[in-house]
Amino acid sequence: MATVSEVTYELLRARGLTSVFGNPGSNELPFLSGIPDDFRYVLGLHEGAVLSMADGYSLVTGEATLVNLHAASGSGNAMGALTNSVYSHSPLVVTAGQQVRSTIGQEVMLSNVDAGTLMKPLVKWSSEPACAEDVPRTINQAIHTALLPAKGPVYVSVPYDDWAAEAPPESAGLLARDVHSAASLSGDQIRDLIETLESATNPVLVLGPAVDADHANAHAVLLAEKLRAPVWIAPSPSRCPFPTRHPSFRGVLPACVADLSKTLEGHDLVFVVGAPVFRYHQYVPGNYLPGGARLIHVTDDGGEAARAPIGEAYVAPVGSTLEILANMVKPSDRSPLPPLGDYEKPVSVGAGLDPAQLFALVRAGAPDDAIYVNESTSTSDAFWSQMDLSHQGSYYFPASGGLGFGLPAAVGAQLASPDRQVIGLIGDGSANYGITALWSAAQYKIPVVVVILNNGTYGALRGFSKILNTGETPGLDVPGIDFVSIAEGYGVRGTAVATAEDFTTAFKAALAADEPTLIEVRTTFDES
């Protein structure tokens, strides 16, 4: 008879989950002791970095990814990073070791008390199997649940004595199972949407991360071209769903009610696809939409549809719906949108590089199909003003704004995409939350390029201090950090630069190196 461990590994292999991201404790050793030779274990030094590496890997592959954490303490350490996975709809299968089943009720050391509720409400589904024989079926349920629309993380706690138990013979049937989602809009609903789009006087498309995740970027481009409509990215984007140099591209919508509504003035139809309505951030109240505007929302997430404060929602697969609309909508007779103008040419003033100038240098030197993982939160406007993102899957950002995603996610993304260069653009404040991922990059020889924008302050917080009129408060500055020394301590080659010439030289060398590299860039901060 096969053991629970053996059957589970067969199941994981059949589902393609052969990369395991983890930081083990004693409860996890019985599971890891049986890991097959064709599985890859990626060790991280902190659970937050482990989960974010897995998140970056999953975002690039689009597939379920296995995370192995330690009991309640390790799970708790990962929960901050998990908030990003929730809103990026990353199908992470998060597992945690539990104490011996007969001792859990005593709350002995390293027991996970009431494990099924620990990760709620962050995860889609959470469970601890009622008996050892149910572990393989529960893992199978977790994988399918994570991948079904809308995708998202799940959590399973497994007592460590379960792995050696005999698996029931019927467990073999799990390998042949599959679950398909076949929901789609009806013919009448499609016709209504087409009529609405074709009859609009001045429509605008607002696209979100699900468009990129469903590889529907090309369909979004075709629809925009047929409608001759401008395209905005929904606020606080975790992915880039539209090529940024296309004539329709207008940028990222503001993340507050009043400014977003003002930005959309003049449009009679706001067609939102693959995004919530809307992920606001700053509290600047106003009318949700400009006068006379109608909002139509297409999402594969029923929760997004239910909680939106405005508009008519259709819950359906994003990719196939966009494809149908793009192919069936008749071309508009409105004038084509003119090409975008040239990039602004920023110039640095004072010591260090202006962030916009830095991003212009990155654009000039990076491969055309580079993947950017951005966690320099105070420089987002500068980033969007300078970057040319023309390939699907070129941009990732922490979906909930939780810091610590960027650096480890860049490592995970590079591991998942060896044929494309991954560049992490990380703020000095953000970098410290996930800095241990540098060790993993060095140990596994993952050739990610990490660019640290060091301005010595939490720039996003300083921006909010002005919005909230709080003045100077404690904890806004982070001076005195030597990222090159830290990187070298973890085994990653690093260099520090402060001029355009030095950055260009260092960046060229980093792109040519077959190893992880960190470049610390002294950047300026605009106090205005």
C-alpha positions in Angstrom: 0.0 0.0 0.0 1.1 3.5 -0.8 1.5 6.1 2.0 -0.4 9.4 2.2 2.9 11.1 1.4 3.6 9.0 -1.7 0.1 9.5 -3.1 0.2 13.2 -2.4 3.5 13.6 -4.3 2.0 11.6 -7.2 -0.9 14.0 -7.2 1.3 17.1 -7.0 3.3 15.8 -10.0 0.2 15.1 -12.0 -1.1 18.6 -11.4 2.3 20.2 -12.2 3.2 21.4 -8.7 6.8 20.2 -8.7 8.3 23.4 -7.4 7.9 23.8 -3.6 8.7 27.2 -1.9 9.2 26.9 1.8 10.9 27.5 5.1 10.7 24.3 7.1 10.2 23.6 10.7 10.0 20.3 12.6 6.4 19.7 11.6 7.3 19.8 7.9 10.2 17.3 8.0 8.1 14.1 7.6 6.6 15.5 4.4 9.9 16.8 3.0 11.7 13.6 3.8 9.9 11.9 1.0 10.3 14.6 -1.7 11.1 12.9 -5.1 14.1 13.8 -7.1 12.1 15.5 -9.8 10.8 18.1 -7.4 12.5 21.4 -6.7 12.6 22.8 -3.2 13.2 26.6 -3.1 14.3 27.7 0.4 13.6 31.2 1.7 14.9 32.6 4.9 11.6 34.2 6.0 8.1 33.1 5.3 7.0 36.4 3.9 9.8 36.2 1.3 8.9 32.5 0.6 5.3 33.4 -0.1 6.2 36.3 -2.3 8.7 34.3 -4.3 5.9 31.7 -4.9 3.5 34.6 -5.8 5.9 35.9 -8.4 6.4 32.4 -9.8 2.7 31.8 -10.0 1.9 35.2 -11.6 4.3 34.4 -14.4 3.2 30.8 -15.0 -0.5 31.3 -14.3 -0.5 27.9 -12.6 -1.0 26.7 -9.0 2.2 26.8 -6.9 2.9 24.9 -3.7 4.0 26.8 -0.5 5.1 24.9 2.5 5.1 26.8 5.8 5.6 25.9 9.5 2.6 25.6 11.7 0.9 28.7 13.0 4.0 30.8 13.5 5.3 30.3 9.9 1.8 30.8 8.6 1.4 34.0 10.6 4.7 35.3 9.2 3.5 34.9 5.7 0.1 36.5 6.1 1.2 40.0 5.3 2.5 38.8 2.0 -0.6 36.8 1.4 -2.7 39.9 1.2 -1.1 40.7 -2.1 -1.8 37.2 -3.4 -5.5 37.5 -2.6 -6.0 40.6 -4.8 -3.7 39.4 -7.6 -5.8 36.2 -7.7 -2.6 34.0 -7.4 -3.5 30.3 -7.1 -1.2 29.5 -4.3 -1.7 26.2 -2.5 -0.4 27.1 1.0 0.3 24.1 3.2 1.5 24.0 6.8 2.7 21.3 9.1 0.6 20.5 12.2 1.5 18.7 15.4 0.8 15.0 15.8 -3.0 14.6 15.5 -3.6 13.2 19.0 -1.8 16.1 20.7 -3.4 19.1 19.0 -6.2 19.5 21.6 -3.6 19.9 24.3 -2.1 22.9 22.5 1.4 21.5 22.7 4.3 23.4 21.3 3.9 24.1 17.5 0.3 23.0 17.4 -1.9 25.0 15.0 -4.9 25.8 17.1 -8.1 25.9 15.0 -6.0 25.7 11.9 -8.9 26.0 9.5 -9.7 29.5 10.6 -6.1 30.9 10.9 -5.9 32.2 7.3 -9.5 33.3 7.0 -10.8 35.6 5.6 -7.7 36.0 3.3 -7.9 32.6 1.5 -10.6 31.2 -0.8 -10.8 28.0 1.2 -9.1 26.6 4.3 -9.1 23.2 5.8 -7.4 20.6 8.1 -8.4 17.1 7.0 -10.5 15.2 9.5 -8.3 12.1 9.2 -5.1 11.0 7.5 -6.9 9.1 4.8 -8.5 12.3 3.6 -5.3 14.3 3.1 -4.8 13.5 -0.6 -8.4 14.3 -1.4 -8.1 17.6 0.5 -4.9 18.6 -1.3 -6.7 17.8 -4.6 -9.6 19.9 -3.6 -7.3 22.7 -2.6 -5.6 22.7 -6.0 -8.8 22.8 -7.9 -10.3 25.5 -5.7 -7.2 27.7 -6.1 -7.5 27.4 -9.9 -11.3 27.8 -10.4 -12.5 31.3 -11.2 -11.8 33.6 -9.6 -8.3 32.1 -8.8 -6.9 32.7 -5.4 -4.8 31.2 -2.5 -6.0 28.3 -0.4 -4.7 26.8 2.9 -4.3 23.3 4.2 -2.9 22.2 7.6 -1.7 18.6 7.8 -0.7 16.8 11.0 2.8 15.5 10.5 2.0 11.9 11.5 -0.6 11.7 8.7 2.1 11.4 6.0 3.2 7.9 7.1 -0.3 6.6 7.2 -1.6 4.2 4.5 -3.6 6.0 1.8 -7.0 4.4 0.9 -7.0 2.5 -2.5 -9.5 4.9 -3.9 -7.0 7.8 -3.7 -5.6 6.6 -7.0 -8.8 7.9 -8.7 -7.8 11.5 -7.7 -5.0 11.4 -10.4 -7.6 11.1 -13.2 -9.9 13.8 -12.0 -10.1 17.2 -13.5 -12.5 20.2 -12.9 -13.5 22.5 -15.8 -15.2 25.9 -15.6 -17.5 26.4 -18.5 -19.5 29.5 -17.5 -20.1 32.0 -20.3 -22.5 34.8 -21.2 -25.7 33.9 -23.0 -26.2 34.9 -26.6 -28.7 37.6 -25.5 -26.2 39.0 -23.0 -23.5 39.2 -25.6 -25.8 40.9 -28.1 -26.8 43.4 -25.4 -23.1 44.2 -24.7 -22.3 44.6 -28.3 -25.3 46.9 -28.9 -24.2 49.0 -25.8 -20.6 49.3 -27.0 -21.6 50.1 -30.6 -24.2 52.7 -29.7 -22.0 54.7 -27.2 -21.1 58.1 -28.4 -17.8 58.3 -26.5 -16.9 55.0 -24.8 -13.8 54.4 -22.7 -12.3 51.1 -21.7 -10.9 50.5 -18.2 -8.9 47.3 -18.0 -7.6 45.4 -15.0 -5.2 42.6 -14.1 -7.4 39.7 -15.1 -7.1 40.8 -18.8 -3.3 40.2 -18.6 -3.7 37.1 -16.5 -6.1 35.6 -19.1 -3.7 36.4 -22.0 -6.5 38.6 -23.4 -4.3 41.7 -24.1 -4.5 41.2 -27.9 -8.3 41.0 -27.7 -8.4 44.2 -25.6 -6.2 45.9 -28.3 -8.6 44.8 -31.1 -11.7 46.0 -29.2 -10.1 49.4 -28.5 -9.1 49.8 -32.1 -12.6 48.8 -33.4 -14.3 51.2 -30.9 -11.5 53.8 -31.4 -11.7 54.3 -27.7 -9.1 55.4 -25.2 -7.9 52.9 -22.6 -7.2 53.5 -19.0 -5.7 51.0 -16.5 -7.8 50.6 -13.4 -6.4 52.2 -10.2 -3.6 50.4 -8.2 -2.8 47.9 -11.0 -1.0 44.7 -10.1 -0.4 43.8 -13.8 -0.3 45.7 -17.1 -3.2 44.6 -19.4 -2.5 46.9 -22.4 0.6 48.0 -24.4 1.7 51.4 -23.0 2.7 52.9 -26.4 -0.5 52.1 -28.2 -2.4 55.2 -29.4 -5.3 54.3 -27.1 -3.3 54.1 -23.9 -4.0 56.9 -21.5 -2.3 55.7 -18.3 -3.5 54.6 -14.9 -6.6 56.1 -13.3 -6.3 58.0 -10.1 -7.1 56.0 -7.0 -9.7 58.3 -5.4 -13.3 58.8 -6.2 -13.3 62.5 -7.1 -10.2 62.5 -9.3 -11.2 59.3 -11.1 -14.6 60.7 -11.9 -13.1 63.9 -13.2 -10.7 61.9 -15.4 -13.6 60.1 -17.1 -15.6 63.3 -17.8 -17.1 63.4 -21.3 -17.5 59.6 -21.7 -21.0 58.2 -21.8 -20.0 54.6 -21.4 -17.3 53.3 -19.0 -16.6 49.6 -19.9 -14.6 48.0 -17.1 -13.1 44.6 -17.8 -11.1 42.3 -15.4 -10.8 44.8 -12.6 -12.8 45.8 -9.4 -14.9 48.9 -9.5 -12.7 50.4 -8.2 -9.6 49.8 -5.9 -9.6 53.3 -4.4 -6.8 54.3 -2.0 -6.9 58.0 -1.0 -10.1 59.2 0.5 -11.2 62.1 -1.7 -15.0 61.7 -1.9 -17.2 62.8 -4.8 -19.5 61.3 -7.5 -18.5 57.8 -8.5 -19.0 58.7 -12.2 -19.3 61.9 -14.2 -22.9 63.0 -15.1 -24.5 61.0 -17.9 -22.1 58.1 -17.8 -23.1 54.5 -17.7 -20.8 51.8 -16.3 -20.7 48.2 -17.5 -18.5 45.7 -15.6 -17.2 42.3 -16.8 -15.4 40.2 -14.1 -14.7 36.6 -13.3 -14.9 37.4 -9.6 -18.4 37.3 -8.1 -17.2 39.1 -5.0 -15.9 42.0 -7.2 -19.3 42.2 -8.9 -21.3 42.1 -5.7 -19.3 44.8 -3.7 -19.1 47.4 -6.5 -21.1 50.6 -5.6 -22.1 51.4 -9.2 -22.8 49.9 -12.6 -24.2 46.8 -14.2 -22.0 43.7 -13.7 -21.6 40.5 -15.8 -19.8 37.6 -14.0 -18.1 35.6 -16.8 -14.6 34.5 -18.0 -12.7 37.6 -18.9 -10.6 36.2 -21.7 -13.3 34.5 -23.7 -15.7 37.4 -23.3 -13.2 39.9 -24.6 -12.4 37.6 -27.5 -16.1 37.4 -28.5 -16.7 41.1 -28.2 -13.5 42.0 -30.1 -14.4 39.8 -33.0 -18.1 40.7 -33.2 -18.2 44.5 -32.5 -18.4 46.5 -35.7 -15.7 49.1 -36.3 -16.7 52.6 -35.3 -16.7 55.5 -37.8 -15.1 57.8 -35.3 -11.7 59.3 -36.1 -8.7 57.1 -35.1 -6.8 58.2 -32.1 -3.5 59.9 -32.9 -0.1 58.3 -31.9 1.3 59.1 -28.5 3.8 61.9 -28.3 7.5 61.4 -27.4 8.6 60.5 -23.9 9.3 63.3 -21.6 13.0 63.9 -21.1 13.6 64.3 -17.4 16.8 65.8 -16.1 18.2 65.2 -12.6 18.7 68.2 -10.4 21.0 67.9 -7.4 22.7 64.8 -6.0 21.3 61.5 -7.4 19.0 60.5 -10.3 15.5 61.7 -10.8 13.3 58.5 -10.8 11.8 59.3 -14.2 15.4 59.7 -15.6 16.3 56.4 -14.1 13.3 54.6 -15.6 14.2 56.2 -19.0 17.7 54.7 -18.7 16.2 51.3 -17.7 13.9 51.4 -20.8 16.8 52.3 -23.0 19.0 49.5 -21.8 16.6 46.6 -21.0 15.5 43.9 -23.4 12.3 44.6 -25.2 10.5 41.7 -23.5 11.8 42.4 -20.0 9.6 41.7 -17.0 9.3 44.4 -14.4 8.4 43.8 -10.8 7.8 47.2 -9.3 7.7 48.1 -5.6 8.9 51.6 -5.6 5.5 52.9 -4.6 6.2 56.7 -4.5 7.5 56.7 -8.1 4.6 55.0 -9.9 3.8 58.1 -12.0 7.4 58.4 -13.2 7.4 54.7 -14.0 4.3 54.8 -16.2 5.5 58.0 -18.0 8.7 56.3 -19.2 8.1 52.6 -19.7 7.3 50.7 -22.9 5.4 47.6 -21.9 4.4 45.9 -25.1 4.5 42.2 -24.2 2.0 40.2 -22.2 3.1 39.5 -18.6 5.6 42.4 -18.4 4.6 44.1 -15.1 3.8 43.0 -11.6 3.0 45.2 -8.5 1.8 44.3 -5.0 -2.0 44.0 -5.4 -2.9 45.0 -1.9 -0.1 47.5 -1.4 1.5 45.2 1.2 5.3 45.8 1.2 7.7 42.9 0.9 6.3 41.5 -2.3 8.6 43.1 -4.8 12.1 41.8 -4.2 11.1 38.1 -3.5 8.5 38.2 -6.3 11.2 39.3 -8.8 13.2 36.3 -7.7 10.3 34.0 -8.2 9.3 35.6 -11.5 12.9 35.1 -12.8 12.8 31.4 -11.7 9.6 30.9 -13.6 10.7 32.8 -16.7 14.3 31.9 -17.6 14.0 33.1 -21.1 13.0 36.7 -20.2 15.0 39.1 -18.0 13.3 40.1 -14.8 14.1 43.5 -13.3 13.0 44.4 -9.8 12.5 48.1 -9.2 12.4 48.3 -5.4 12.2 51.3 -3.1 14.7 51.4 -0.2 11.9 51.3 2.3 10.2 48.3 0.6 13.4 46.4 0.1 13.9 45.7 3.8 10.6 43.7 4.0 11.9 41.0 1.6 15.6 41.4 1.6 16.3 37.8 2.6 15.2 36.8 -0.9 18.7 37.8 -2.1 20.1 34.8 -0.4 17.7 32.5 -2.3 18.7 34.2 -5.6 22.3 33.6 -4.8 21.9 30.0 -3.7 19.9 29.0 -6.7 21.9 31.2 -9.2 18.7 33.1 -10.3 20.0 35.9 -12.6 17.5 38.6 -11.5 18.5 42.2 -11.6 17.4 44.2 -8.6 17.5 48.0 -8.8 17.1 49.7 -5.4 15.9 53.3 -5.5 17.5 54.8 -2.4 16.2 58.2 -1.4 16.5 57.6 2.3 12.8 58.1 3.1 9.4 56.4 2.8 8.3 58.5 -0.1 4.8 57.2 -0.3 4.2 58.0 3.4 5.6 61.5 2.9 3.1 62.0 0.0 0.3 60.9 2.3 1.4 63.2 5.0 0.7 66.1 2.7 -2.7 64.6 1.6 -3.7 64.1 5.2 -2.1 67.3 6.4 -0.4 65.4 9.3 2.9 67.3 9.0 6.2 65.7 10.1 5.6 62.5 12.0 8.0 59.9 13.4 9.1 57.0 11.2 9.2 58.7 7.8 12.9 58.4 7.0 15.2 55.3 6.7 18.8 56.6 6.4 22.0 54.8 6.8 21.3 51.5 4.9 24.1 50.1 2.7 22.3 47.8 0.3 25.5 46.8 -1.5 27.1 45.4 1.7 23.8 43.6 2.6 23.7 42.1 -0.9 27.3 40.9 -0.8 26.6 39.4 2.7 23.9 37.3 1.1 26.2 36.3 -1.8 24.9 38.8 -4.4 27.2 41.0 -6.4 26.2 44.7 -5.8 27.2 48.2 -6.8 26.2 51.7 -5.9 25.7 54.5 -8.4 24.5 58.1 -8.3 24.9 59.3 -12.0 23.3 58.4 -15.3 26.6 57.3 -16.7 27.5 55.0 -13.8 24.0 53.5 -13.8 24.2 52.7 -17.5 27.5 51.0 -17.1 26.3 49.0 -14.1 23.0 48.1 -15.7 24.7 46.8 -18.9 27.0 44.6 -16.8 24.1 43.3 -14.7 22.2 42.3 -17.8 25.2 40.4 -19.2 25.9 38.6 -15.9 24.6 35.1 -15.5 24.0 35.7 -11.8 21.8 37.8 -9.5 22.9 41.5 -9.3 21.9 44.4 -7.2 22.3 48.1 -8.2 21.7 50.7 -5.5 20.8 54.0 -7.1 20.9 57.3 -5.2 17.6 58.9 -6.3 16.1 62.3 -5.6 12.7 62.8 -3.8 10.3 65.5 -4.9 9.0 67.2 -1.7 6.4 69.3 -3.6 
